[in-house]
């Protein structure tokens, strides 16, 4: 089964220069719609995005858990309701107490950080897989710990082919990335090997390749593309997205 995936940090709040959420949401929908993704992982999802995603992604179901009652931000997972059956959902915090709402290892902003996951069954083929979506914090120690925790949980929660998408806030040269590829394969590195920036800050940054799709050994990577399209010169987010094809 070929699976089409999008991962996109959609930017949590309103920005100046025509970049409020209400202005960017139609651009995001226009840019992503042509890929007809089976599943989508968003990062930096906040309450103002709830109405926008419901409006522009009506064919998808969504699983979402906010990081904390004090920090309403999430990394939800969407899937085409006509193509997949939901078998399981879950989440954990990137901390030494992953089962308890906790701030964890973010060394820069001291944020709550999480990983959410779903296990889905493809209705036509019967193939089952687990999709994990996350947003790492900053700092080598925290990123290494988060990578090890996600690897441990991927084995704990599922015996099925598993992949992890997200904004990892780490470049391919970082220690955290080195830890991730001990346990998973970077789908981009194994296919396109496109190391261009994925965080661009509305066109002001060009050296921050920090968004990835990591896969386990039960999955074959087919292709990966950085989604860098704009709409009338305006960006959908301060990140570019990823479009990945996998064989499950």
C-alpha positions in Angstrom: 0.0 0.0 0.0 1.3 3.4 -0.9 0.7 6.0 1.8 0.7 9.8 1.1 1.7 11.9 4.2 1.9 15.6 4.9 3.7 17.1 7.9 3.3 20.9 8.4 4.1 23.3 11.2 1.2 25.7 10.7 2.3 28.5 13.1 0.4 28.9 16.3 -0.7 32.6 16.2 -1.3 35.7 14.1 1.5 37.5 12.5 1.7 40.9 10.8 2.0 41.5 7.1 -1.1 39.5 6.0 -0.1 36.4 8.1 -2.9 36.1 10.6 -4.3 32.6 10.9 -7.5 33.6 9.1 -5.4 34.8 6.2 -3.0 31.8 6.1 -5.5 29.0 6.5 -6.9 29.3 3.0 -3.4 29.4 1.6 -2.5 26.3 3.6 -5.6 24.5 2.3 -4.9 25.5 -1.3 -1.2 24.5 -1.1 -1.9 21.1 0.6 -5.1 20.1 -1.3 -3.3 19.1 -4.5 -1.3 16.4 -2.7 -4.5 14.6 -1.6 -2.7 13.3 1.5 -4.0 10.2 3.2 -2.8 11.4 6.6 -1.6 14.7 7.9 0.4 15.7 10.9 0.2 19.4 12.0 2.3 21.1 14.6 1.5 24.3 16.5 -2.2 23.8 16.3 -4.1 26.2 18.6 -7.8 27.0 19.3 -8.1 29.5 16.5 -7.1 26.7 14.1 -10.0 24.4 15.2 -12.6 26.3 13.0 -10.2 26.6 10.1 -9.2 23.0 10.0 -12.9 21.9 10.3 -13.7 24.2 7.4 -10.9 23.4 5.0 -10.3 19.7 5.8 -13.9 18.3 5.9 -12.9 14.9 4.5 -10.6 14.2 7.5 -11.1 13.0 11.0 -8.7 14.4 13.6 -7.2 13.2 16.9 -5.9 16.1 19.0 -4.7 16.6 22.6 -3.5 20.0 23.9 -0.2 19.9 25.7 -1.6 21.4 28.9 -4.6 23.4 30.2 -2.0 26.2 30.6 -0.6 25.8 27.1 -3.2 25.2 24.4 -1.1 23.9 21.6 -1.1 20.5 19.9 0.3 18.3 17.2 -2.9 16.7 15.8 -3.2 13.9 13.3 -5.7 13.9 10.5 -6.8 11.0 8.3 -9.2 10.5 5.4 -12.3 9.0 7.0 -13.4 7.1 3.9 -10.0 5.4 3.6 -9.1 4.4 7.2 -10.5 2.9 10.3 -9.3 4.2 13.6 -8.0 1.4 15.9 -6.1 3.2 18.7 -5.0 6.7 19.9 -2.7 7.9 22.5 -0.2 10.5 23.7 2.7 11.1 26.0 4.8 13.9 27.2 8.5 14.3 26.3 9.7 14.2 29.8 11.0 11.8 32.5 7.3 11.3 33.5 5.7 10.8 30.1 2.4 9.5 31.4 1.9 12.7 33.5 1.3 16.2 32.1 4.7 17.6 32.5 7.0 20.3 31.1 9.9 18.0 30.4 13.1 18.7 28.6 12.7 21.9 26.6 15.9 23.7 27.6 15.0 27.1 25.9 11.3 27.8 26.4 10.5 25.3 29.2 7.4 24.3 27.3 5.3 21.3 27.6 6.2 19.0 24.7 4.2 15.9 23.5 3.9 13.1 21.0 0.5 12.0 19.8 -0.2 8.8 17.9 -2.9 6.9 16.1 -3.1 3.4 14.7 -5.1 3.1 11.5 -6.3 0.3 9.3 -6.5 0.9 5.5 -10.1 -0.2 4.7 -9.2 -1.4 1.2 -6.0 -3.4 1.8 -6.4 -4.2 5.5 -2.9 -2.9 6.1 -2.4 -1.4 9.6 0.2 1.2 10.7 0.9 3.6 13.5 1.5 7.3 12.9 3.3 9.4 15.6 3.4 13.2 15.4 5.4 15.5 17.6 7.1 18.8 18.2 10.5 18.6 20.0 11.9 21.2 22.3 15.4 22.8 22.2 18.7 21.6 23.5 20.8 18.5 22.9 20.0 16.8 26.1 16.3 17.2 25.7 16.3 16.2 22.0 18.4 13.1 22.7 16.0 12.1 25.5 13.0 12.8 23.3 14.4 10.6 20.5 15.0 7.7 22.9 11.6 8.1 24.4 9.8 8.0 21.1 11.8 5.0 20.0 10.9 3.2 23.3 7.2 4.1 22.9 7.1 3.1 19.3 7.8 -0.4 20.3 5.6 -0.2 23.4 2.4 1.0 21.6 2.6 -0.9 18.3 3.8 -4.0 16.5 2.8 -2.4 13.2 4.9 -0.3 10.8 5.4 3.0 12.4 6.5 6.4 11.3 7.1 9.7 13.1 6.6 13.2 11.7 7.1 16.6 13.2 9.0 19.8 13.8 12.1 18.5 15.6 13.9 21.8 16.1 17.2 20.1 15.2 19.3 20.0 12.1 20.9 16.9 10.5 24.2 17.9 12.2 22.7 17.8 15.7 23.1 15.2 18.4 19.4 14.7 18.6 19.1 13.9 14.9 22.0 11.5 15.3 20.0 9.7 18.1 16.9 9.5 15.9 18.6 7.8 13.1 19.9 5.2 15.4 16.3 4.0 15.7 14.6 5.3 12.5 15.4 6.2 8.9 15.0 9.8 7.7 12.6 9.4 4.7 14.0 12.5 3.1 17.7 11.5 3.5 16.8 8.1 2.0 15.1 9.6 -1.1 15.4 13.2 -2.2 18.1 14.1 0.3 16.9 17.7 0.1 18.5 19.6 2.9 17.0 23.0 2.1 15.5 25.0 5.0 12.1 24.0 6.3 11.8 26.8 8.8 12.0 30.0 6.8 10.5 32.7 9.1 8.4 34.1 6.2 11.4 34.2 4.0 14.0 35.5 6.5 15.8 32.2 7.3 17.5 29.8 4.9 19.6 27.4 7.0 17.1 25.6 9.3 16.3 22.1 8.1 14.3 20.9 11.1 11.2 19.1 9.9 11.2 15.4 9.2 9.5 12.1 8.7 11.3 9.2 10.3 10.3 5.6 9.5 11.0 2.2 11.0 12.4 -0.8 9.2 9.0 -2.2 8.2 8.4 0.8 5.9 9.9 1.6 2.5 10.4 5.3 1.7 9.4 6.2 -1.9 9.8 9.9 -2.1 9.9 13.2 -0.1 9.2 16.7 -1.3 9.5 20.0 0.6 6.2 21.9 0.2 7.5 25.3 -0.6 4.6 26.7 -2.6 3.1 30.2 -1.9 -0.2 31.8 -2.8 0.2 35.1 -4.6 3.7 35.3 -3.0 2.2 34.8 0.5 3.3 31.9 2.8 0.9 29.4 4.4 3.2 29.3 7.5 6.6 30.3 8.7 7.6 26.7 7.9 7.5 24.7 4.7 5.7 21.4 4.9 6.8 17.9 3.9 5.1 15.6 1.4 6.2 12.0 1.8 5.2 8.8 0.0 5.8 5.5 1.9 5.1 1.9 1.1 3.5 0.1 4.0 
